[in-house]
């Protein structure tokens, strides 16, 4: 049996606390002009490619839980769809969108209990930012909006010792 000093125990506790406070899930929202056929066709082509890449095992992201929004939905004022990404695949997902987004703007935001901050001060954009309607968001949720627990990723990944 190996004994730990008090400072080692405190350090492990501090590391666990930091791990517990890490952002573990993200959304990528891809936007297009829903009344522009070329814009919508380009967005659908990207979505189809994402689905192919998931099927091929390139990354484990989940597009389209709520489908394709051909009208404003929630804070999103134009055509959009969401791609959920756990932190385990964030770098690959981000890299893919940087190289393949075409003319589309993409909002990238974390999933935490603070929806307004997630969609504003904590968000970043690829392309030109699209003004959002924050009145449709909660400033503070009761829980982290963990998604897709069946994947065992993000907030649902096994805890580290």
Secondary structure, 3 states (H helix, E strand, C coil): CCCCCHHHHHHHHHHHHHHHCCCCEEEEEEEECCCCHHHHHHHHHHHHHHHHHHHHCCCCEEECCCCCECCCECCECCEEEEEEEEHHHHHHHHHHHHHHCCCCCEEEEECCCCHHHHHCCCCEEECCCCCCCHHHCCCCCCCCCCCCHHHCCHHHCCCCC
